Amino acid sequence: MCNFAQKKFIMKNIEELFNQYDFNFTDESVKNSVKEILAKNFEANNTKEVYRKCLSLIDLTSLNATDTEEKIEKMMTKVNDFPQHFDTQNVPAVCVYPALVPIARKTLTGNTRIAAVSACFPSSQTFIEAKIAEVALTALAGADEIDVVISLGKFLSGNYIEVLDELEEIKAACRNAHLKVILESGALPTCADIKKASIIAIAAGADFIKTSTGKSEPAATLEAAFVMCQTIKEFHQKNGIKIGFKPAGGVAATKEAVEFYTVVKEILGEEWLNSNLFRFGASRLANNLLSSIYDKEIKYY
């Protein structure tokens, strides 16, 4: 256990980390910046070309207590058969619970990646040893990407270094799988807290930072997206390393997808508009985008 002097040194280091970033903003200024971006750029992006692009950025998701192997197998078959039905790019990834990774891996063909939530999703309220074990087992089962939630309780208590240490251990347990860190941004009191959580996740080795689990409200917001993308931009400017961004939770309508797309494009630029650096976490969005693309109601997924 750290003594007082050690704790003081550690907290000084985490504050020095935060001090490398720009916190010269308020919740109100962030809200106004988002409004300005959309007022200037939304209409130019509200096109079928962008709808198609957004479809190619979806983590098709099924995270229900009622999920069965049969249901996930059927979903994977739909993904496999997608190119036969539509002249547009398929979803790049699917997201399921850890125990359903094997059936997804067994059924899925092509280049679609398998993402899995892990580490006591969605609460993250368990022992670190249990989190590491679950992450390691999820990676071993064949997940290409692993989505975990930060320890919100520790973060809200100001125990930032514990959050950082835990994520570093989880990152190591991922082995070759990419780590996507969920901030549960709607539970964070201010935009400044969202930025701090983003910095901690990136410093711990996250390949993506993600807004929400979709299991609590509010879920993904454009204000959180703005702050997270600004943090990614600053990190890239300092280190030359690109971190991905994923809005998830409640992004269902075509209009909402275009709004997030617009924010990402204006802050991070065209080079982030690909599935290696930008994803939507969604279950309903794919059908809504398909309906917008083909001008008729489509319920494929």
N, C-alpha and C positions, 0 to 999 in steps of 0.2 A: 504493500500500500504506500502511496506517495505521502511524504511528510509535507508540512506547510511550505517549506522552501521549494521543494520540487514542484508542488502544485502551482506556486506563484510563477516559477520559471516556465512551466508548460503553458499556463494561461497567457503569459507574456508572448510566447511564440505564436499562439493562435491569434492573438490580437495583431501581432506583426503581419501575419498572413492576411487578415482582413484589411489591414492598412494599405496593402498593395493595390486595393481595388477602390473604385469610385463609389462612395455612398452619398454623394451630393444630390439627393433626390428625396421626394416625399411620396406618399401614396397618391396624393392629389396630382402631383406633377407626372407621375407614371400614367395615371388615368388619362390625363390630357394628352400625353405623348401618343398613347394608343389611339385616341380619337383622331388626332392629327394624321397619323399614318394611314388610318382607314379612309378618312375623308379624301386624302390625296391619291390613294393607290388602289382601293378596293375594286372599283369598277373596271379598271384595266385588267385585273386578275379574275374577274367574274366571267370566265369563258369556259367553253367545253374542253379546250386544251388543258386548262388548269384543273378542271374536274378529273380528267384522265390522269393527270400528274398526281393529284391527291390520292386517287385510287391505287396508284403504284407505290404509295407510301404507307399503306395500312398494315398494322399488326392485327390481323383478323382474330378476334378474341372471344373465348368462351371460358368464363370464370364463375361458374355457378355450382352451388352445393349439390345440385341435381345432375351434374354432368356424369355421363357414363362412358364406358369404352365405346359402346355402340354409337352414341351421339358424336363423339370426337372422330371416330372412324368415318362417319357419314360426312362430317365437316371437311375432313382431309380429302375425301373422295371428290367433294365439290371443288376444292382447290385444284386437285389434279385435273378435273374435267373442264375447268374454267376456259382454257384457250379454245376449246371446241365450240363455245357458245358466244364469245365476244371478241371483237377485233380491238382489244385494248389490253394493256399490260396487267398481269395478275398481281395479287397482293404479294409483297416480299416476304412476309412472315406470318406465322400463327402463334397465338399465345394461349397456354393452357396451364393447368395445375401440374405439379411435379409427378404425381402418380399416373398421369395420363400422357406423359412424354413418350413412354415406350410404344403405345398404340399409335401415337402420332408419327413417331419415327418409322414404325413398321408400315404404315399406310401411305405416308406422303412420298411423292416422287418429285422430280424436277429440282429447281434451285430454291424453292421456298424454305426459309429458315424456321427453326422451332425455337420459340422463346417460352420460358416458363417462369411463373412467379415462384418465389421461394423465401426462405428465412422468416417463417411465421407470417406470411402475407395474410391479411392486410395490416394487422396490428403491430407486428414486429415486437410484440411483448412476450419474449421468452428468453431463455439463457443463450448467451453467445455460442456456447458449445453446441446447442441444438441447432442454431442457425447455420453454423459452419457445416455441421453434419448433413443437414438438408440440402444446402447448396452443393456440397461435394457429391451427394447422391444424385442430385438433379443433373449436374454436369455429366456424371458417369452414365446416366440413363440416355444421354444423347442430345441434351439441350444445347443449341448454338448460342443462346443468349439467356441471361438470368436476370429477372427483375426483382429487386428487393426494396423494402421501405426503410428509410432512416428510423432510428430509435427516437420517435417524436418526444416521448417523455423525457429522455435525457437531453435532447436539444432544447426543449422548452424550459428545462431546469438550468440551462446554461452550461451543461457539461459537454461542451463542444469537442474536447479532446477525446472523450469516450466514444462519441459518435464517429469521429475520424478513425480512431483505432479499430473500432468494430468493423467499419467498412473496409479498412485495409485488410483485415483478416478474411472477410468475406471475398474480397477481390482475389486473394491468394487461393481460396477454396474453389473459385470458378475455373481454375486451370486455363484452358484455351477458350472457354466461353466468354463472350462479351458481358460486361456488367452494366445493367441499366439501374440507376438509383432513383427511386421514387421519393420526392420530397413531401408528398401530401400537402401541397402548397396552400390549400384552403384551410388547413388547420394552423397555419403559421400566422401570427397576429399582424405583421406588417410586411411591406415589400422589402424592407431592410433585412428582416428575418429570412425571407425567401432567398435573398442574395447570399447571406451567410451560409445557409444550408447548401446552396449551389456551390459555393467555394469549397466547403468541406467535402462534398461528394466528389468534386473534380480533383481536389488534392489527394483524395484517397484512391484515385485511379479509375473512377467511373468512365466508361466509354460513352454513355448517354446519361443525361439527366432528364427526369420525367416528372410531370406535374403531379399526377394523382393516381390513386388506386381505382377510382370509380365507385368505391364502396362508402364514401362519405361526401357530404356537401358543405361548402361549394367544392366542385371538382375543378377541372381545368378552367382557368380564366385567361383572358388576353393580357391582363396586367402581369400575372405570373409569367406568362410566356415572354413578355417584354423584358422583365428583369432577368430571367434565366438566359435568354439569348444575349443580352448585354454582357452578362458574366462570361458566357462562352466566348464572346467576341474579345473581351479584355484578356482572357486567358490565352487565346490564340495569338493575340498581338504580343504578349509577353513571352510565350514559349514556342510558338509555331505549331502547336498541337491542336487538332480539330476534335472537339467533343460534340456528340450528337444531341439532339433535342427531340423530346417526344411529349406532345400534349395528349393527355388521356383522361377519360372520365367525362361523359356528357357531350362529347363532340360527335353529334349524330347527323345534323343537317348539313346540306351542301354549303349553305351560306356560312356556317360556323367554320367549316374546313377552309374555305377561301379566306376568311378573316385571319385564322392562324397562319395560313400559307403566306399571306400578305405581310404579317408582322415578321415572320422568319426571313422572308425575302428582303425586306427593307433593312433589317438589322444585320443579318449575317451574309446576305448576298446570294447570287445564283449558285455559287459553289456548294452551298449547303442543301440545295433542293434536289437531293437524291436519297435513296433508302439507306445509304451507309451513314447518313448524318441527320436525317429527319424522318420521323415516323408519326403516324397517328395511332393511338390505342383506341380501337373501336370495334363494336359488334354490329351496330345498325348503319354505320356510315357507308359501308360498301354498297348496300342496296340503294341507299338514297343517291349516291353518286352515279350509280348505273342508271337510275331512273332519270337523273338530270342529263346524263350524256345522251340517252336514247329517246328522251321526251315521252316516256311512258313508264308506268309503274312496273318495277322489276323487283321480285323477291327471290333472288337466286340463293343467297346465303341465309 
